[in-house]
């Protein structure tokens, strides 16, 4: 997946700021917060979030809030769930389909919270 392909599928004009954000999100295989990528960007926080809002409106990215009260973003590839460890706050993408179905609803994202195997092994 590349930036041009994403832009061509949407109504988003590809500016320098938008290209920078998308390139960072594309090259990472896990969700990122603003704090995770701000040092790689040459834009202020308001510009970042204004562009993120455009990407969300165009269904280019998805987002969710974690235990740390930060919003995490990733390129919309396929619908999947996220597991957030309540002990260490690690976020993992879960690509297994949920075993339940809500009749009459379209599920876009599921966030599952619990204790990850690493923390369980450590006895936390």
RAGIZI-V747386 format. One record per backbone hydrogen bond with DSSP energy under -1.0 kcal/mol. CO is the residue of the C=O (numbers start at 0). NH is the residue of the N-H. Records with the same first field share a line. If there is no record, write none. Layout:
CO: NH  NH
This chain:
1: 5
2: 6
3: 7
4: 8
6: 9
12: 14
14: 18
15: 19
16: 20
17: 21
18: 22
19: 23
20: 24
21: 25
22: 26
31: 72
32: 36
33: 37
36: 39
43: 47
44: 48
45: 49
46: 50
47: 51
48: 52
49: 53
50: 54
51: 55
52: 56
53: 57
54: 59
55: 58
59: 75
61: 73
63: 71
65: 68
69: 65
71: 63
72: 31
73: 61
74: 76
80: 93
81: 111
82: 91
83: 113
84: 88
89: 84
91: 82
93: 80
101: 104
109: 81
111: 83
113: 85
115: 119
116: 120
117: 121
118: 123
